């Protein structure tokens, strides 16, 4: 039995052919031909069983045979906002793993102690799309451009919002204990700082803006590990 | 104020000088000199405040000023047994992240569908030591050589033992639900299979040997992500 191949096609229901890179992959790598079955993922909650109707060297037209709406796998919105690490590969694996584990929104923060001030979002997006396909997620996480910390904390006003940091001077509660205690349907946002942590001024600004000050347990975690830990905690607290 | 530097020195209390690679790092990279303070970690539960007494180009002698026994950060033993991935970098990051999050024992399994049949343990050990230092863990996780699956499941008899897999034919319970329901002081072992999963025969053998059949939630996870997820679940269930 041939393994079913999955392709990421935004607006799959409105299109009739695979995007360029997916078409090249289908034809040149997988050597698929007209008549072959495949599965399309639109990243907006549906899979589609489809059949290839026409292939050329660079193009693949398809016809949808069946629409398969997917159930949500967790409750509420899981949102991680993180200051990207100096080394891109660390934040890239975090994006990959967080997508596998499952999140709805990934934002990048420009903080006082950030060593990385710019980020190529299309590169992260490519990794996230690949993880969405590999882990068969029905929804593509929303990615947002690097935002200055002060602007970011003013943007978000609904749901539960947390800032994880390492300052003993600002009282903290354990994130997972908090998540277990609140309604799992509500949206949740956790902010994780850069390698040198948030500045204490940033922590105080966030608390003033309504963020709850939290820790992630007793371990001393790198930025990217803290980000993934936060996503796992939100997942465990919000699974259906 | 100078940042305190941490060095990994097995049997630190019985030694009087840094191991070769740590000495080279102290002298050539950090340019430390006699009189400088540092912190030693023995990987067996203690930190030591120490002073350098003599440095040459390759050697560093020290004197311990204060012994600082560290508290355990979680209850019982956290043990992950995993079939290493085909690509070494994936299993290496898993070892790094699992060490940061915290585990006591990491074993490697040779399974029916394993694509990787050999593993250079010293390489993994080096990564784990680096993560122990970076995350200031008092205990060095025990690493064990690749073991054939059938031998491994016969070796372990105490505590709670789980096998995570994807076969719908073998009933599974959710790992995290199970972990929350049992006594957190008891030792816990979770087995994770290779990229192609355990064989169904392996799952049945494990269940016959007393392992509980579990899943890690609804997400389809890569081997290395499943390993890290299992460690995070054990951590969250066993934190002091």
Interface residues (C-beta under 8 A of the other chain):
Chain A: X73 X93 X97 X100 X101 X102 X134 X135 X136 X137 X176 X217 X218 X219 X220 X221 X222 X225 X228 X229 X232 X233 X235 X236 X239 X240
Chain B: X73 X93 X97 X100 X101 X102 X134 X135 X136 X137 X176 X217 X218 X219 X220 X221 X222 X225 X228 X229 X232 X233 X235 X236 X239 X240
